[in-house]
C-alpha cells in the first residue's frame, strides 16, 4: 500500500488560519428581491379562478402583471 503524500493530494488543503481567513459565508436560497411580493388572500368567483387556472402555469404571475398595468395607467 502506498504512503499518503500531501503533495499529490493538494486538492485537500490544510485548514489553517490562512485558509480560514479566506473563507466567506455561503448564501442559501434565493437572493433577496428588490421588490418583494406580499401574500394576500382574495376571494374570487369560481368561474373566474377556473378560467385563470385554465390558462396554464404562470397564471398568477400574469394576473399580477395585468393588475400592475391597470394600476400604472390609473384604471384601477
C-alpha positions as CSV (number, residue, x, y, z in Angstrom):
1,X,0.0,0.0,0.0
2,X,1.3,3.4,-1.0
3,X,2.1,6.0,1.7
4,X,-0.1,9.2,1.7
5,X,1.7,12.1,0.1
6,X,0.1,15.5,0.7
7,X,1.9,17.0,-2.4
8,X,0.0,14.5,-4.6
9,X,-3.3,15.2,-2.8
10,X,-3.3,19.0,-3.0
11,X,-7.0,19.2,-3.7
12,X,-7.5,18.9,0.1
13,X,-5.6,21.9,1.5
14,X,-4.8,22.2,5.2
15,X,-7.4,24.1,7.2
16,X,-5.0,26.5,8.8
17,X,-5.6,30.2,9.8
18,X,-4.6,31.5,6.4
19,X,-7.1,29.1,4.7
20,X,-9.9,30.1,7.1
21,X,-9.3,33.8,6.7
22,X,-10.2,33.4,3.0
23,X,-13.5,31.7,3.7
24,X,-16.8,33.5,3.0
25,X,-20.2,32.6,4.5
26,X,-22.3,30.8,1.9
27,X,-25.7,32.2,0.9
28,X,-28.6,29.8,0.8
29,X,-31.8,30.1,-1.0
30,X,-32.9,32.8,-3.5
31,X,-31.3,36.2,-3.5
32,X,-33.4,38.9,-1.8
33,X,-35.8,40.6,-4.2
34,X,-35.7,44.4,-4.7
35,X,-39.5,44.4,-4.9
36,X,-40.7,41.5,-2.7
37,X,-44.3,40.3,-3.2
38,X,-46.8,40.4,-0.4
39,X,-49.0,37.3,0.2
40,X,-52.7,38.2,0.3
41,X,-56.0,36.2,0.5
42,X,-58.6,37.2,-2.0
43,X,-62.0,35.6,-2.8
44,X,-62.9,35.3,-6.4
45,X,-65.8,33.8,-8.4
46,X,-65.2,30.1,-9.1
47,X,-65.6,30.6,-12.8
48,X,-63.0,33.4,-12.8
49,X,-60.5,31.2,-11.0
50,X,-61.3,28.2,-13.3
51,X,-60.7,30.4,-16.3
52,X,-57.4,31.8,-15.0
53,X,-56.1,28.4,-13.9
54,X,-57.1,27.0,-17.3
55,X,-54.7,29.5,-19.0
56,X,-51.8,27.3,-17.7
57,X,-48.8,27.6,-15.5
58,X,-47.9,31.2,-14.5
59,X,-51.4,32.4,-14.3
60,X,-50.8,34.2,-11.0
61,X,-47.8,36.0,-12.4
62,X,-49.9,37.1,-15.4
63,X,-52.7,38.3,-13.2
64,X,-50.2,40.3,-11.2
65,X,-48.8,41.8,-14.3
66,X,-52.2,42.8,-15.6
67,X,-53.2,44.3,-12.3
68,X,-49.9,46.2,-12.2
69,X,-50.7,47.6,-15.7
70,X,-54.1,48.7,-14.6
71,X,-52.7,50.5,-11.5
72,X,-50.0,52.2,-13.6
73,X,-52.5,53.5,-16.1
74,X,-54.8,54.7,-13.4
75,X,-57.6,52.3,-14.4
76,X,-57.7,50.7,-11.1
